[in-house]
Each structure stands twice: as structure tokens, then as C-alpha cells.
Amino acid sequence: SEKLYTASPGLVNGLQARTFGVWTLLSSVIRCLCAIDIRNRTLYHITLFTFFLALAHFLSEVFIYHTAALTIGVMAPLMVASFSILGMLIGLQYLEVEAQSQKRKKN
């Protein structure tokens, strides 16, 4: 929290830092599970949602709440979330095509 919320560090307490840590752990577990089972459409959508949620969180902290400044500590997760969303949306098209081709093979 000390490296992220540099604009207003007084607004961040230990509980919020621990909650953010648990969120980070949970999202990393979801992302690892998706990497293991990339063809699981539900898990793929949940993983994509975690990146949208992270992007929204960091953008809101910078531009709405003004608790974070655009430092490398904030820019890194913004770039990771943005590029991951882009890559997953491209990958989602391949999952759709693959699902349709499997349906055709069954028929």
C-alpha cells in the first residue's frame, strides 16, 4: 500500500492493505487456474472480469479518489490489466470458434 497509494497515504490503513493483499492472492489463484484450464469458458470469463476489476480499481484510485499518483507502482498494474484484457478478448474469439467447430464435429 505504501508504493501504490502515494497521493494520500493517510487514507490507507492496515485493514485495507490486508484486504488488498487477499484480493491480489485470490485473483492470482483464479488466473493460474485459468492458465491450467484455458478452455473452461466460465473460468475464462471470471479471469477476464478480474482484469477489468483491477483496471477499474486503479483508474478510480488515480482519477476519482486521488489516493494514488501515476507512478511506476500504479502504471505497472494498469499496463498489465490493459494488455491482459486485450489479449484475453482476442483469445475469447478463438474459444468461440473452437466451441463452434466442436459442435459441428458432434453433429
LINVEN-V760175 format. One record per helix or strand of 2 or more residues. SS is the DSSP state (A for helix, B for strand). FROM is the first residue (numbers start at 0). TO is the last residue. If there is no record, write none. Layout:
# LINVEN-V760175
ss->{SS,SS}
from->{FROM,FROM}
to->{TO,TO}
This chain:
# LINVEN-V760175
ss->{A,A,A,A}
from->{8,13,40,71}
to->{10,35,62,105}
